[in-house]
């Protein structure tokens, strides 16, 4: 029998002062608000974008080059979003950018970049470069792999660590690296690599109930796992996909798997290459390991294509999808119960004004790339947070015009 569903958490009042300076800017249901209280561009490690690591996108590479973000729920009382990435000639900055939903401020975390490019001197096994005590990784595509290590777990400090378990580069590999969000130090997070897979267009599953992260490549027949409760030197556990014969994210470009702790299940969503139909799969964690229990049981739905953002809202008990590129459409998927393998599913959508980036004009991409895991729910604010990087300026909720807009969108039912 399915376990009794846990009660949904009661949303805090928007007037609750404990939620910090952003509390007064929380939009009404269905509305948006630009809430960053500082500019992002001054944090650029190379303001002129003429350094060896700037390449074609400069600071924007952490948003533009097929990158996701980690939801650092323990970084501060309201949590933070952590951005990093590059590759493909876009940029190779080793620094991370953090937006703190408690202070409303952007910051940069991590060491300065070496004075000269180190990409020709990477370690053959770990794809990194040891420099002044850090195991540095040049900016890469991250897809939906970035994850979060909670505070004081896995060797992390009081703000936790950003974790990149899979490298997307010329030498694709399961080579976990972490950056402590208090000290900014880059470290290897395991003593040996895991199983890499041939097609890395996928992501991670963060089991926040047990403190573990699982990941694999598209069409991979096994999953890698790291347990944050294990002391370093920790090893990656490689476990065959269950049930026998199943594979991870079949044909799923930029698959995004969302773990829902109150259901103890994860739901993966994706489209196939150049397709628009939302496919996916459901995993049960009742045994402590992911077991695939269903394919995509929901009615057919078309989105913009692969790489959309999706996250779970525990208040309205829906998954919300956003396509980026200045879209004003948010699509939601509501399960009739928390037993995702047997419930019915209903699609809905909402339209809002004032997107966080200018709409796409013809074939000109005026916004960033697809959102992937940069579209995340912020429970204490009852809103989704979304940023498309430093290249866009807009009026913020306090009346000031700033770049690096962080936009909150509040669902009708939240």
Number of C-alpha atoms within 10 A of each C-alpha: 4 11 11 11 12 10 9 12 11 10 14 13 12 18 13 12 11 13 19 16 14 22 20 15 18 21 22 15 14 16 17 24 24 28 26 29 22 18 17 25 19 14 15 19 20 18 13 10 17 11 18 17 29 23 19 16 20 26 32 24 31 34 27 24 25 23 30 31 29 25 23 25 21 17 25 15 15 21 21 27 25 28 26 28 32 32 26 17 16 23 28 28 32 23 26 20 22 22 23 21 28 20 18 18 17 25 16 19 20 20 21 12 20 14 9 9 13 18 14 7 11 16 12 9 11 20 20 22 19 15 13 10 11 17 20 28 24 22 27 27 26 31 30 29 34 27 26 25 31 22 20 14 17 22 18 20 17 17 21 25 32 28 22 24 29 31 24 23 17 10 12 15 22 24 24 21 22 26 28 22 25 16 15 19 18 26 19 22 24 19 14 15 19 23 21 22 18 12 16 25 24 29 30 27 24 25 22 15 13 13 17 20 22 23 27 31 31 22 19 22 20 22 25 23 22 23 19 20 14 14 12 13 11 16 17 21 13 16 15 15 20 18 11 11 9 16 20 23 29 20 19 25 25 32 33 31 28 23 24 20 16 16 19 22 24 24 24 25 25 30 24 18 13 10 14 15 16 22 23 22 20 23 24 21 20 13 8 12 16 22 19 22 16 15 16 16 16 17 12 10 12 11 18 18 18 25 31 25 26 29 25 23 23 20 17 16 19 22 19 24 23 25 23 30 22 20 20 17 16 20 18 21 20 19 18 14 15 20 18 22 21 14 13 14 15 12 16 11 12 13 11 15 11 15 20 28 23 17 16 15 11 7 6 8 13 16 22 25 19 27 29 29 31 29 27 27 23 22 19 20 27 25 25 22 24 24 25 27 25 23 18 19 16 17 15 20 19 14 9 11 16 21 21 24 29 27 24 27 25 23 25 11 12 18
